[in-house]
Amino acid sequence: MRENEKYLQYIHAISLQYLIIFKKDSHSVCLVVWILFGYVKAYKPELKVKDYEVYKGVYCSLCRQLGRDYGFMARMALSYDFAFLALLRMAQEEVCPGFDEGRCPFNPLAKCHYCQRDPGQALKISAACVVIMTYYKLHDNITDSSFFKSLGSRLLLPFASRARKKACKKFPEIDAILREAIECQTRLEREGCPSLDRAADPTASALGKICAYGVQDPERAAHLSRLGYCVGRYVYICDAADDYEDDLKSGSYNVFLLEGMEREQVSRYAGEVLNLTVAEAIRAYDALKLPGFRDILLNILYDGTYHVITEVTDHDKGRCSREKRI
């Protein structure tokens, strides 16, 4: 298992190298930050071994689903963050996904676990979110950057466009949610929006709608929407605090810069807001009363977020070393 874990980390690092070149100097369209970085992630030291194997199994299953539905290149956009979305959707189903042991597509010598079933289309929906988000990010880079700066995005856009068309046929509502959110996010940043609440709202609203997507029970849908909204808001604020120094040097959009905050003020204020946001997310999750994968989801919401918040608000340690945490 140690060998397989190393390969998962290696492939994740490779995917970051492929995608990081498309991140603009600003954290524009922060929805795709969810793809590029690990803000919504488990904290391994506090996970039981069996839970960690399930967590990795869902990740491997997402990788397989991306390859099966959208091709090899789509796998490069995957991160552990989407395991949270898949786990949350699976936890609502009475059917257990079950796990089989198989060979890793990237390393046939290594074994991995993968889901036998896809309860509630959790894997399919999560995979669709990955490719649709990636397409809109590449398209946004091409629109807002010069030809040479956007050359990498232009080269990958045909692959992303083809994958997105496939996803749209299956889940047109998700495409509409993300398209609307990205357009709103882009408009706010071009206007130089100085309000943290307004700047974080498109990301938060989109994730809230995605978490509640397809849920028939109105009460459960409301709790899922609130949970997704808080997680999306948490992601945006983490990225804004984490990118403060880089955006200060480059002159890129950062809501904390527009509010006139110094680094120490950002750390203190962001820490307070993030803790309140995570508390609201946990309250929404508890209201759902989902028995499935509870220990893993609670680890993400309690331990995972706590360590991310500690890292992004500790300006003496520099940028959050999220890829090393699992």
VOGU-3710 file (C-alpha; in Angstrom, 3 decimals, decimal comma):
1> mrenekylqy> 0,000/0,000/0,000  2,874/2,341/0,672  4,037/1,945/-2,913  0,567/2,697/-4,245  0,284/5,743/-1,973  3,550/7,101/-3,363  2,237/6,722/-6,901  -0,993/8,530/-5,991  1,057/11,404/-4,603  3,259/11,389/-7,695
11> ihaislqyli> 0,319/11,490/-10,095  -1,311/14,262/-8,055  1,936/16,241/-8,211  2,107/15,754/-11,972  -1,471/16,963/-12,351  -0,604/20,086/-10,358  2,350/20,764/-12,653  0,101/20,472/-15,687  -2,613/22,716/-14,290  -0,663/25,267/-12,283
21> ifkkdshsvc> 0,517/26,980/-15,472  -3,088/27,931/-16,192  -3,602/29,757/-12,917  -3,589/33,477/-13,506  -1,638/35,833/-11,309  -4,887/36,484/-9,483  -7,062/33,751/-8,026  -9,699/34,681/-10,599  -12,532/32,224/-10,949  -11,725/30,633/-7,633
31> lvvwilfgyv> -14,010/27,693/-8,403  -11,069/26,025/-10,113  -8,907/26,510/-7,051  -10,848/23,538/-5,815  -9,258/21,508/-8,605  -5,740/22,830/-8,303  -5,192/22,771/-4,564  -6,217/20,718/-1,557  -8,221/22,882/0,801  -10,966/20,262/1,324
41> kaykpelkvk> -8,948/17,273/2,347  -8,634/14,670/5,082  -5,933/14,831/7,721  -4,239/11,460/7,596  -2,721/11,293/11,123  -6,226/11,375/12,631  -7,772/8,843/10,222  -8,079/5,162/11,031  -6,250/2,903/8,591  -9,500/1,396/7,304
51> dyevykgvyc> -10,987/4,852/6,725  -7,890/6,021/4,911  -8,097/3,008/2,591  -11,731/3,857/1,827  -10,778/7,483/1,210  -8,056/6,460/-1,229  -10,436/3,969/-2,804  -12,934/6,709/-3,617  -10,120/8,811/-5,077  -8,968/5,906/-7,259
61> slcrqlgrdy> -12,557/5,291/-8,314  -12,889/8,924/-9,398  -9,701/8,589/-11,405  -11,098/5,516/-13,130  -14,412/7,270/-13,774  -12,685/10,257/-15,353  -10,640/8,008/-17,612  -13,663/5,905/-18,543  -15,972/8,845/-19,287  -13,631/11,568/-20,552
71> gfmarmalsy> -10,254/10,089/-21,469  -6,764/9,983/-20,045  -6,156/13,750/-20,020  -9,165/14,309/-17,750  -7,419/12,362/-14,990  -4,860/15,156/-14,719  -7,482/17,506/-13,259  -8,335/15,218/-10,344  -7,486/16,001/-6,735  -8,500/14,590/-3,362
81> dfaflallrm> -10,928/17,478/-2,957  -13,444/15,792/-5,229  -13,369/12,718/-3,031  -15,243/14,871/-0,502  -18,028/15,571/-2,988  -18,248/11,899/-3,981  -18,238/10,722/-0,355  -20,937/13,227/0,572  -23,205/11,980/-2,210  -22,500/8,311/-1,453
91> aqeevcpgfd> -23,271/8,889/2,227  -26,860/9,754/1,288  -27,486/6,381/-0,338  -28,536/3,174/1,392  -26,493/1,077/-1,036  -22,873/0,505/-0,072  -20,483/1,083/-2,997  -18,340/-1,908/-2,035  -14,673/-2,098/-2,948  -12,631/-4,396/-5,162
101> egrcpfnpla> -8,885/-4,584/-5,511  -7,366/-3,861/-8,900  -4,321/-2,494/-10,686  -3,493/1,192/-10,858  -3,710/2,420/-14,485  -0,615/4,566/-13,938  1,382/1,786/-12,343  0,196/-1,753/-13,194  2,555/-3,160/-10,563  0,711/-1,338/-7,765
111> kchycqrdpg> -2,687/-2,381/-6,424  -5,511/-0,013/-5,556  -9,083/-0,254/-4,320  -12,054/0,995/-6,329  -15,816/1,097/-5,928  -17,897/-1,762/-7,269  -20,953/0,452/-7,633  -21,714/4,158/-7,992  -24,558/4,949/-5,561  -26,494/8,041/-6,563
121> qalkisaacv> -24,152/8,608/-9,507  -21,720/10,140/-7,028  -18,654/9,326/-9,116  -20,249/10,360/-12,409  -21,422/13,714/-11,027  -18,056/14,439/-9,383  -16,192/13,546/-12,579  -18,466/15,835/-14,593  -17,724/18,698/-12,195  -13,991/18,167/-12,706
131> vimtyyklhd> -14,055/18,436/-16,504  -16,621/21,264/-16,660  -14,676/23,389/-14,168  -11,451/22,745/-16,046  -12,991/23,825/-19,364  -14,295/27,125/-18,016  -10,996/27,914/-16,344  -9,067/27,363/-19,573  -11,601/29,421/-21,513  -11,346/32,229/-18,961
141> nitdssffks> -7,557/32,269/-19,211  -7,705/32,574/-22,991  -10,190/35,453/-22,752  -8,280/37,427/-20,144  -4,644/36,743/-21,096  -2,421/37,584/-24,036  -1,827/35,010/-26,760  1,529/33,834/-25,430  0,444/33,760/-21,784  -2,609/31,717/-22,735
151> lgsrlllpfa> -0,776/29,389/-25,138  -0,895/26,443/-22,741  -4,618/26,943/-22,208  -5,183/27,131/-25,966  -3,388/23,823/-26,463  -5,461/22,023/-23,851  -8,804/23,678/-24,600  -9,794/21,225/-27,413  -9,379/18,278/-25,026  -11,294/20,071/-22,289
161> srarkkackk> -14,002/21,176/-24,724  -14,612/17,646/-25,923  -14,810/16,365/-22,352  -17,138/19,176/-21,337  -19,532/18,406/-24,221  -19,788/14,830/-23,012  -20,441/16,023/-19,462  -23,084/18,528/-20,638  -25,072/15,780/-22,342  -25,244/13,893/-19,046
171> fpeidailre> -25,523/16,803/-16,602  -26,565/20,051/-18,364  -27,736/21,559/-15,064  -24,244/21,339/-13,569  -22,776/23,091/-16,591  -25,339/25,886/-16,229  -24,539/26,265/-12,505  -20,801/26,553/-13,077  -21,091/28,800/-16,135  -23,277/31,275/-14,256
181> aiecqtrler> -20,972/31,247/-11,220  -17,824/31,830/-13,237  -19,404/34,680/-15,196  -20,481/36,312/-11,938  -17,053/35,757/-10,342  -15,271/37,264/-13,330  -17,563/40,297/-13,331  -16,978/40,972/-9,631  -13,201/40,775/-9,994  -13,158/43,062/-13,028
191> egcpsldraa> -15,198/45,570/-11,037  -12,657/45,343/-8,225  -15,211/44,176/-5,663  -13,905/45,065/-2,151  -16,459/42,959/-0,234  -15,370/39,523/0,970  -18,965/38,310/1,241  -19,796/39,315/-2,337  -16,511/38,030/-3,752  -16,926/34,610/-2,123
201> dptasalgki> -20,608/34,232/-3,010  -20,320/32,825/-6,590  -18,014/30,008/-5,507  -20,082/29,307/-2,412  -23,423/29,373/-4,234  -22,206/27,089/-7,007  -20,924/24,453/-4,611  -24,123/24,681/-2,598  -26,213/23,995/-5,700  -23,958/21,121/-6,753
211> caygvqdper> -24,157/19,462/-3,330  -27,960/19,655/-3,414  -28,181/18,632/-7,085  -30,739/15,896/-7,708  -31,866/15,615/-4,064  -35,649/15,225/-3,855  -36,158/15,741/-0,117  -36,530/19,543/0,384  -35,197/19,494/3,956  -32,136/17,434/3,055
221> aahlsrlgyc> -31,529/19,582/-0,031  -31,581/22,718/2,134  -28,998/21,277/4,545  -26,795/20,080/1,674  -27,020/23,462/0,003  -25,965/25,163/3,243  -23,087/22,725/3,711  -21,878/23,230/0,144  -22,209/27,010/0,431  -20,064/27,097/3,572
231> vgryvyicda> -17,426/24,786/2,078  -17,265/26,905/-1,084  -16,925/30,078/0,977  -14,178/28,414/3,010  -12,310/27,511/-0,191  -12,453/31,043/-1,552  -11,282/32,685/1,681  -8,460/30,160/2,113  -7,181/30,894/-1,374  -7,426/34,662/-0,937
241> addyeddlks> -5,451/34,502/2,329  -2,961/32,008/0,889  -2,303/34,134/-2,210  -1,973/37,442/-0,367  1,804/37,856/-0,796  1,798/36,735/-4,442  -1,079/39,049/-5,334  0,557/41,936/-3,473  3,708/41,556/-5,578  1,910/41,106/-8,884
251> gsynvflleg> -0,833/43,666/-8,285  -3,480/41,051/-8,977  -7,005/41,048/-7,583  -7,263/40,070/-3,945  -10,218/41,091/-1,835  -8,024/41,521/1,270  -5,768/43,937/-0,595  -8,777/45,973/-1,677  -9,901/46,138/1,934  -6,502/47,658/2,768
261> mereqvsrya> -5,364/44,910/5,137  -1,780/44,103/6,101  -0,582/40,510/6,313  -1,102/40,221/10,062  -4,597/41,661/9,747  -5,407/39,191/6,993  -4,204/36,251/9,089  -6,250/37,285/12,098  -9,403/38,242/10,202  -9,303/35,279/7,795
271> gevlnltvae> -8,774/32,881/10,696  -11,834/34,204/12,499  -14,053/34,145/9,412  -12,846/30,692/8,366  -13,514/29,198/11,800  -17,042/30,612/11,794  -17,607/29,338/8,247  -16,405/25,820/9,075  -18,583/25,801/12,215  -21,606/26,549/10,029
281> airaydalkl> -20,590/23,759/7,624  -20,347/21,278/10,499  -23,721/22,392/11,830  -25,275/21,769/8,406  -23,595/18,363/8,144  -24,816/17,311/11,599  -28,359/18,301/10,634  -28,196/15,844/7,719  -27,689/12,857/10,049  -25,884/10,844/7,395
291> pgfrdillni> -24,461/7,568/8,772  -22,307/6,714/5,744  -18,599/7,581/5,794  -19,197/9,684/8,899  -15,714/9,306/10,383  -14,052/10,353/7,114  -16,325/13,326/6,495  -15,948/14,529/10,080  -12,175/14,196/9,759  -12,280/16,450/6,696
301> lydgtyhvit> -14,575/19,012/8,301  -12,828/19,103/11,685  -9,177/18,046/11,408  -8,584/18,753/7,710  -9,974/22,270/7,755  -8,281/23,075/11,075  -4,840/22,278/9,704  -5,465/24,145/6,449  -6,649/27,229/8,339  -3,580/27,052/10,567
311> evtdhdkgrc> -1,311/26,912/7,529  -2,937/29,638/5,428  -3,111/32,064/8,345  0,460/31,465/9,561  2,229/34,009/7,362  5,642/33,137/8,805  5,495/29,693/7,206  4,625/30,917/3,724  2,137/29,224/1,402  0,065/26,326/2,600
321> srekri> 1,853/23,018/1,948  -1,393/21,186/1,252  -0,045/18,479/-1,047  2,162/17,143/1,746  -0,610/16,654/4,239  -1,807/13,238/3,116
//
